[in-house]
Amino acid sequence: MARKKAQHALHIKSHTHGSSNEISFSVLDAAREARDAEERDRRRSTAETGKISLFTLGSNRKLHGTPTKGQSMVIPEGVKTSRRHSAASGAASGALDRRIPGVITMIVVVCTLVALALTVGQTFLQVHARQSDFRSQLMSEIGVVDQCDQTLIPFDELVMAQYDPKRFDASSATGIPSFEDLSESYRQVVGDIAPSRSQLEEALAAIEALQPSLSDNKDKEAAHQAVTAARSRLNMLETGVAIIDESLMATRAFSDAREGWKKIIDADAAAREATALLETMTKKNVKASAQKSSEAIALLGEASSLFQQAQDGYPELDIQDFINYAAKREEAQRTALDADQAYLDRDKEQLAKKNEEYNGLEQEAADLAEAMGADPDQRVVELYYRAIEKDAQAYEAERVKAGNADTFLRDYLGSTSE
């Protein structure tokens, strides 16, 4: 286009009225205008090439096929530079846009993990500190249970002695304990039983309250064993007191029954002597016989009182047949005294009557004696062991459980202190 304009400007008309200078200026002006127009076209082409859509190019442009291997695509210089710059800028911008969310996500994840680790670490330290406190409390309560043994050991020895099979065996090394001795032994330990029971109950409650807070399996087992140790000791105290109470009643009843039976034997001996003295009926012998009968009566009365005392003091004991026997023998001896007096009064009819009554009473007493069976003191012993059998078994069971728990706790305390 610039070339056409240049040619048109250099065309000189045939009828020009100017001088040669006019012609020269016209030619120069035309040349300058042509040059300026060409420069403007070049600048406009350079500025607008990158903005032209591929689909708005003139129809006189031919489309080139896709280059094959070895060929190269020829792109106008201006377009080539602009497209490469635009593609590089777009690729860099897209890559940056894709990288920024990933970096942010990674930073958030790292920060979250760090915060979580710090929280877990702090929580672990807090839990560990709490568990250490719980363990210290547990060991303290175990120590309370152990301290109670200062009272329980003497108590345990006393209880075990009460269900010893040779408890009432006169041939044993210790002999038969008296009621007074047992009462004194019990008095020495009973004063400490109540405080020990309170301490054990408090320790048991504290350990049971502590159990849900423990997480370590060994601590949990130690708490379980400590509960067993404390509860077994409380059960031993309760059962042991029941055994001792039973033993106190049985010991006194045994002593009374044994002494009563001895009185019966002595009374029988006196009655036999009284009868023997009457083999030769003289006034002297009759008086001596009467004296022996009086001794027998006194002894039988004492025996009856002792039997009654034993029965009243040990409600489960039934020795009424011995009481009846002593009363029957006493009645017989009183009848013998009446016969002796009849002899001294020379009242043959009264003598015969009283002798007949005496013989009848002695026969009744003999019948009672046959039905009595074991001696009254042995009856007390049999009743006593039957009465404490379940308590003794329960006490032994609790004692074994306490011993097993103590063994575990000793190992636990030893391993914890290391």
C-alpha positions as CSV (number, residue, x, y, z in Angstrom):
1,M,0.0,0.0,0.0
2,A,2.8,2.4,0.8
3,R,4.4,1.6,-2.5
4,K,1.2,2.5,-4.4
5,K,0.9,5.7,-2.5
6,A,4.5,6.6,-3.3
7,Q,3.9,5.9,-7.0
8,H,0.8,8.0,-7.0
9,A,2.6,10.9,-5.3
10,L,5.4,10.9,-7.9
11,H,3.0,11.1,-10.7
12,I,3.4,14.5,-12.4
13,K,0.4,16.0,-14.2
14,S,1.0,17.5,-17.7
15,H,-0.8,20.7,-16.9
16,T,1.0,21.9,-13.8
17,H,1.3,25.5,-13.4
18,G,4.2,25.7,-11.1
19,S,7.9,26.2,-11.6
20,S,10.6,23.5,-11.3
21,N,10.8,24.2,-7.6
22,E,7.2,23.4,-7.2
23,I,7.7,20.1,-8.9
24,S,10.7,19.3,-6.6
25,F,8.8,20.2,-3.4
26,S,5.9,18.1,-4.5
27,V,8.1,15.1,-5.1
28,L,9.9,15.5,-1.8
29,D,6.6,15.9,0.1
30,A,5.2,12.9,-1.6
31,A,8.3,10.9,-0.7
32,R,8.2,11.9,2.9
33,E,4.5,11.1,3.2
34,A,5.1,7.7,1.7
35,R,8.0,7.1,4.1
36,D,5.8,8.2,7.1
37,A,2.9,6.0,6.0
38,E,5.2,3.0,5.6
39,E,6.6,3.6,9.1
40,R,3.1,3.9,10.6
41,D,2.0,0.7,8.9
42,R,5.0,-1.1,10.2
43,R,4.5,0.1,13.8
44,R,0.8,-0.8,13.6
45,S,1.6,-4.3,12.3
46,T,4.1,-4.9,15.1
47,A,1.7,-3.7,17.8
48,E,-1.4,-5.5,16.7
49,T,0.1,-8.9,15.6
50,G,-0.2,-10.5,19.1
51,K,-3.8,-9.4,19.4
52,I,-5.2,-10.8,16.2
53,S,-7.2,-14.0,16.6
54,L,-6.2,-16.9,14.5
55,F,-9.7,-17.2,13.2
56,T,-9.8,-13.5,12.0
57,L,-6.9,-13.6,9.6
58,G,-7.6,-12.8,6.0
59,S,-9.1,-15.5,3.8
60,N,-6.2,-15.1,1.4
61,R,-4.0,-16.8,4.1
62,K,-3.4,-20.5,3.5
63,L,-3.6,-23.0,6.3
64,H,-0.5,-25.2,6.7
65,G,-0.8,-28.8,7.7
66,T,0.7,-30.3,10.9
67,P,4.4,-30.5,10.5
68,T,5.9,-34.0,10.2
69,K,9.0,-35.2,11.9
70,G,12.0,-33.3,10.5
71,Q,9.8,-30.3,9.5
72,S,9.4,-27.1,11.5
73,M,6.5,-24.8,11.9
74,V,7.2,-21.4,10.5
75,I,5.5,-18.7,12.6
76,P,5.8,-15.0,11.9
77,E,8.4,-13.4,13.9
78,G,6.2,-11.2,16.0
79,V,3.6,-13.9,16.6
80,K,6.3,-16.5,17.6
81,T,7.8,-14.3,20.2
82,S,4.5,-13.2,21.7
83,R,3.1,-16.8,21.9
84,R,6.2,-18.2,23.5
85,H,6.2,-15.5,26.1
86,S,2.5,-15.9,26.8
87,A,2.9,-19.7,27.0
88,A,5.8,-19.5,29.4
89,S,4.0,-17.0,31.6
90,G,0.9,-19.1,31.7
91,A,2.8,-22.3,32.5
92,A,4.7,-20.6,35.3
93,S,1.5,-19.0,36.6
94,G,-0.4,-22.3,36.5
95,A,2.5,-24.2,38.2
96,L,2.7,-21.6,40.9
97,D,-1.1,-21.7,41.4
98,R,-0.9,-25.4,41.7
99,R,2.0,-25.4,44.2
100,I,0.6,-22.8,46.6
101,P,-2.4,-24.8,48.0
102,G,-0.1,-27.9,48.4
103,V,2.5,-25.9,50.4
104,I,-0.2,-24.4,52.6
105,T,-1.8,-27.8,53.2
106,M,1.6,-29.3,54.1
107,I,2.3,-26.4,56.5
108,V,-1.1,-26.9,58.2
109,V,-0.6,-30.7,58.5
110,V,2.9,-30.2,60.0
111,C,1.6,-27.6,62.4
112,T,-1.3,-29.9,63.4
113,L,1.0,-32.8,63.9
114,V,3.4,-30.7,66.0
115,A,0.5,-29.4,68.1
116,L,-0.9,-32.9,68.4
117,A,2.4,-34.3,69.5
118,L,2.8,-31.5,72.1
119,T,-0.7,-32.2,73.4
120,V,-0.2,-35.9,73.5
121,G,3.2,-35.4,75.2
122,Q,1.7,-33.0,77.8
123,T,-1.2,-35.4,78.3
124,F,1.1,-38.3,78.7
125,L,3.1,-36.4,81.3
126,Q,0.0,-35.4,83.2
127,V,-1.4,-38.9,83.1
128,H,2.0,-40.3,84.2
129,A,2.1,-37.8,87.1
130,R,-1.4,-38.7,88.1
131,Q,-0.6,-42.4,88.0
132,S,2.4,-41.8,90.1
133,D,0.3,-40.0,92.7
134,F,-2.3,-42.8,92.6
135,R,0.5,-45.4,93.0
136,S,1.8,-43.5,96.0
137,Q,-1.7,-43.4,97.6
138,L,-2.1,-47.1,97.0
139,M,1.3,-47.9,98.6
140,S,0.3,-45.6,101.6
141,E,-2.9,-47.5,102.1
142,I,-1.1,-50.9,101.8
143,G,1.2,-49.6,104.6
144,V,-1.9,-48.9,106.8
145,V,-3.1,-52.5,106.2
146,D,0.4,-53.8,107.1
147,Q,0.5,-51.7,110.3
148,C,-2.7,-53.3,111.5
149,D,-0.9,-56.6,111.8
150,Q,0.8,-55.4,115.0
151,T,-2.6,-55.9,116.6
152,L,-3.9,-58.7,114.4
153,I,-0.9,-61.1,114.9
154,P,-1.5,-61.5,118.7
155,F,-5.2,-61.7,117.9
156,D,-4.7,-64.3,115.3
157,E,-2.6,-66.4,117.6
158,L,-5.3,-66.2,120.3
159,V,-8.0,-67.2,117.8
160,M,-6.1,-70.1,116.4
161,A,-5.6,-71.5,119.9
162,Q,-9.3,-71.6,120.3
163,Y,-10.0,-74.1,117.5
164,D,-6.9,-76.2,118.3
165,P,-8.2,-79.8,118.5
166,K,-6.4,-80.2,121.8
167,R,-7.9,-77.1,123.2
168,F,-9.5,-78.9,126.1
169,D,-7.1,-81.8,126.3
170,A,-5.6,-82.1,129.8
171,S,-2.6,-84.0,128.5
172,S,-1.6,-81.2,126.1
173,A,1.6,-79.2,126.8
174,T,-0.4,-76.1,127.8
175,G,-3.0,-77.9,129.7
176,I,-6.6,-76.8,129.9
177,P,-6.8,-73.0,130.0
178,S,-8.9,-71.4,132.6
179,F,-11.7,-69.0,132.0
180,E,-9.7,-66.3,133.8
181,D,-6.6,-66.8,131.7
182,L,-8.5,-66.7,128.5
183,S,-10.4,-63.5,129.6
184,E,-7.1,-61.8,130.4
185,S,-5.6,-62.8,127.0
186,Y,-8.6,-61.5,125.3
187,R,-8.6,-58.3,127.3
188,Q,-5.0,-57.6,126.2
189,V,-5.9,-57.6,122.5
190,V,-9.6,-56.4,122.5
191,G,-8.6,-52.8,123.2
192,D,-6.7,-52.6,119.9
193,I,-9.3,-54.4,117.8
194,A,-11.7,-51.4,117.4
195,P,-9.0,-49.0,116.2
196,S,-7.6,-51.6,113.8
197,R,-11.0,-52.3,112.4
198,S,-11.5,-48.6,111.8
199,Q,-8.2,-48.2,110.1
200,L,-8.8,-51.3,107.9
201,E,-12.3,-50.0,106.9
202,E,-10.9,-46.6,106.0
203,A,-8.0,-48.1,104.0
204,L,-10.4,-50.5,102.2
205,A,-12.7,-47.6,101.2
206,A,-9.7,-45.5,100.0
207,I,-8.4,-48.4,97.9
208,E,-11.7,-49.2,96.4
209,A,-12.2,-45.5,95.5
210,L,-8.7,-45.5,93.9
211,Q,-9.2,-48.6,91.8
212,P,-11.0,-47.0,88.8
213,S,-8.3,-44.4,88.4
214,L,-5.4,-46.9,88.0
215,S,-4.3,-47.7,84.5
216,D,-1.3,-49.9,84.9
217,N,-2.2,-53.6,85.1
218,K,0.3,-54.3,87.9
219,D,-1.1,-51.4,90.0
220,K,-4.6,-52.7,89.3
221,E,-3.7,-56.2,90.5
222,A,-1.9,-54.7,93.6
223,A,-5.1,-52.7,94.4
224,H,-7.2,-55.9,94.0
225,Q,-4.8,-57.8,96.3
226,A,-4.8,-54.9,98.8
227,V,-8.6,-55.0,98.9
228,T,-8.5,-58.7,99.5
229,A,-5.9,-58.3,102.3
230,A,-7.9,-55.6,104.0
231,R,-11.3,-57.3,103.6
232,S,-9.9,-60.7,104.7
233,R,-8.5,-59.1,107.9
234,L,-11.8,-57.5,108.6
235,N,-13.5,-60.8,108.1
236,M,-10.9,-62.4,110.4
237,L,-11.6,-59.9,113.1
238,E,-15.4,-60.5,112.9
239,T,-15.1,-64.3,112.7
240,G,-12.3,-64.4,115.2
241,V,-14.3,-62.4,117.8
242,A,-17.2,-64.8,117.3
243,I,-14.9,-67.8,117.9
244,I,-13.4,-66.2,121.0
245,D,-16.9,-65.3,122.4
246,E,-17.9,-68.9,121.8
247,S,-14.7,-70.1,123.5
248,L,-15.3,-67.9,126.5
249,M,-18.7,-69.4,127.0
250,A,-17.5,-72.9,126.4
251,T,-14.4,-72.5,128.6
252,R,-16.5,-71.4,131.6
253,A,-19.1,-74.1,130.9
254,F,-16.4,-76.7,130.5
255,S,-14.9,-75.7,133.8
256,D,-18.2,-75.7,135.6
257,A,-19.4,-79.0,134.1
258,R,-16.0,-80.6,134.8
259,E,-16.1,-79.4,138.4
260,G,-19.7,-80.4,138.7
261,W,-19.0,-83.9,137.5
262,K,-16.1,-84.2,139.9
263,K,-18.5,-83.3,142.7
264,I,-20.8,-86.0,141.5
265,I,-18.0,-88.6,141.7
266,D,-17.0,-87.4,145.1
267,A,-20.7,-87.5,146.2
268,D,-21.0,-91.0,144.9
269,A,-17.9,-92.1,146.8
270,A,-19.3,-90.6,150.0
271,A,-22.7,-92.3,149.4
272,R,-20.9,-95.7,148.9
273,E,-19.0,-95.2,152.1
274,A,-22.3,-94.4,153.9
275,T,-23.8,-97.6,152.6
276,A,-20.7,-99.7,153.5
277,L,-20.8,-98.4,157.1
278,L,-24.3,-99.9,157.4
279,E,-23.2,-103.4,156.8
280,T,-22.7,-103.6,160.5
281,M,-25.7,-101.9,162.1
282,T,-24.4,-100.2,165.2
283,K,-25.3,-96.8,166.5
284,K,-21.7,-95.6,165.9
285,N,-21.7,-96.9,162.3
286,V,-25.2,-95.4,161.6
287,K,-24.0,-92.0,162.8
288,A,-20.9,-92.3,160.7
289,S,-23.0,-93.3,157.7
290,A,-25.3,-90.3,158.3
291,Q,-22.3,-88.1,158.2
292,K,-21.1,-89.5,154.9
293,S,-24.6,-89.1,153.5
294,S,-24.6,-85.4,154.6
295,E,-21.3,-85.0,152.7
296,A,-22.8,-86.6,149.7
297,I,-25.8,-84.3,149.9
298,A,-23.6,-81.2,150.0
299,L,-21.5,-82.4,147.1
300,L,-24.6,-83.2,145.0
301,G,-26.0,-79.8,145.7
302,E,-22.8,-78.1,144.6
303,A,-22.7,-80.3,141.5
304,S,-26.3,-79.4,140.6
305,S,-25.5,-75.7,141.0
306,L,-22.4,-76.0,138.8
307,F,-24.4,-77.9,136.1
308,Q,-27.1,-75.2,136.1
309,Q,-24.5,-72.5,135.9
310,A,-22.8,-74.1,133.0
311,Q,-26.1,-74.5,131.2
312,D,-27.2,-71.0,131.9
313,G,-23.8,-69.5,130.8
314,Y,-23.7,-71.5,127.5
315,P,-27.3,-71.3,126.1
316,E,-26.8,-74.0,123.5
317,L,-25.6,-76.5,126.1
318,D,-28.1,-79.0,127.4
319,I,-27.0,-80.9,130.5
320,Q,-30.4,-81.0,132.2
321,D,-30.1,-84.8,132.6
322,F,-27.0,-84.3,134.8
323,I,-28.9,-81.7,136.8
324,N,-31.8,-84.2,137.2
325,Y,-29.3,-87.0,138.1
326,A,-27.7,-84.9,140.8
327,A,-31.1,-83.9,142.2
328,K,-32.2,-87.6,142.3
329,R,-29.1,-88.7,144.1
330,E,-29.4,-85.9,146.5
331,E,-33.0,-86.9,147.2
332,A,-31.9,-90.5,147.7
333,Q,-29.2,-89.4,150.2
334,R,-31.7,-87.3,152.1
335,T,-33.9,-90.4,152.3
336,A,-30.9,-92.4,153.6
337,L,-30.5,-89.8,156.4
338,D,-34.2,-90.3,157.3
339,A,-33.6,-94.0,157.5
340,D,-30.5,-93.6,159.7
341,Q,-32.6,-91.3,162.0
342,A,-35.4,-93.9,162.1
343,Y,-32.8,-96.5,163.1
344,L,-31.5,-94.3,165.9
345,D,-35.1,-93.6,166.9
346,R,-35.7,-97.4,166.8
347,D,-38.6,-96.8,164.5
348,K,-38.6,-100.0,162.6
349,E,-41.7,-99.2,160.5
350,Q,-40.2,-95.8,159.4
351,L,-36.8,-97.4,158.9
352,A,-38.3,-100.0,156.5
353,K,-40.3,-97.4,154.7
354,K,-37.3,-95.1,154.2
355,N,-35.0,-97.9,153.1
356,E,-37.5,-98.8,150.4
357,E,-37.8,-95.2,149.2
358,Y,-34.0,-94.9,149.2
359,N,-33.6,-98.0,147.1
360,G,-36.2,-96.8,144.6
361,L,-34.6,-93.4,144.3
362,E,-31.2,-95.0,143.8
363,Q,-32.6,-97.1,141.0
364,E,-34.1,-94.1,139.3
365,A,-30.8,-92.3,139.6
366,A,-29.0,-95.3,138.0
367,D,-31.5,-95.3,135.1
368,L,-30.7,-91.6,134.6
369,A,-27.0,-92.3,134.7
370,E,-27.3,-94.9,131.9
371,A,-29.1,-92.4,129.6
372,M,-26.6,-89.6,130.2
373,G,-23.9,-90.9,127.9
374,A,-20.7,-88.8,127.8
375,D,-19.5,-86.8,130.7
376,P,-20.9,-83.2,130.9
377,D,-17.5,-81.6,130.2
378,Q,-17.1,-83.7,127.1
379,R,-20.5,-82.7,126.0
380,V,-19.4,-79.1,126.3
381,V,-16.4,-79.8,124.1
382,E,-18.4,-81.6,121.4
383,L,-20.9,-78.7,121.3
384,Y,-18.2,-76.1,121.2
385,Y,-16.4,-77.6,118.2
386,R,-19.7,-78.1,116.4
387,A,-20.5,-74.4,117.1
388,I,-17.3,-73.0,115.8
389,E,-16.8,-75.4,112.9
390,K,-18.0,-73.1,110.2
391,D,-16.5,-70.0,111.8
392,A,-13.1,-71.8,112.1
393,Q,-13.3,-72.9,108.4
394,A,-14.2,-69.4,107.4
395,Y,-11.4,-67.9,109.5
396,E,-8.9,-70.3,108.0
397,A,-10.1,-69.4,104.4
398,E,-9.7,-65.7,105.1
399,R,-6.4,-66.3,106.7
400,V,-5.1,-68.1,103.6
401,K,-6.5,-65.3,101.3
402,A,-4.8,-62.7,103.4
403,G,-1.5,-64.6,103.3
404,N,-1.6,-65.0,99.5
405,A,-2.4,-61.3,99.1
406,D,0.4,-60.3,101.5
407,T,2.8,-62.4,99.4
408,F,1.9,-60.5,96.2
409,L,2.0,-57.2,97.9
410,R,5.4,-57.8,99.4
411,D,6.7,-58.6,95.8
412,Y,4.8,-55.5,94.5
413,L,6.3,-53.1,97.1
414,G,9.7,-54.6,96.5
415,S,9.6,-54.2,92.7
416,T,8.1,-50.7,93.0
417,S,10.8,-49.4,95.3
418,E,13.6,-50.6,93.0
